[in-house]
Amino acid sequence: MDHDAESTIDLQRDLRRAIESCTGLELYYQPKIDGRTGDLTGAEALLRWHHPERGMVSPAVFIPIAERFGL
């Protein structure tokens, strides 16, 4: 349990630094297409985080941390 708490704190600190320095975060747009007509109906913005030591961090991991700590 201590390891999980420490890992969360480390990720929170690193995410805060990434946001402040604008490094490692990448924004992608994924088109939304109507399956019947093929028309473009919108887009989703997808955020990806390339951590300098951990590699790609899943949004399922860093989004809840960002929300929890108000980032």
Stockholm file with secondary structure:
# STOCKHOLM 1.0

chainA/1-71         MDHDAESTIDLQRDLRRAIESCTGLELYYQPKIDGRTGDLTGAEALLRWHHPERGMVSPAVFIPIAERFGL
#=GR chainA/1-71 SS CHHHHHHHHHHHHHHHHHHHHTCSEEEEEEEEECTTTCCEEEEEEEEEEEETTTEEECHHHHHHHHHHTTC
#=GC SS_cons        CHHHHHHHHHHHHHHHHHHHHTCSEEEEEEEEECTTTCCEEEEEEEEEEEETTTEEECHHHHHHHHHHTTC
//
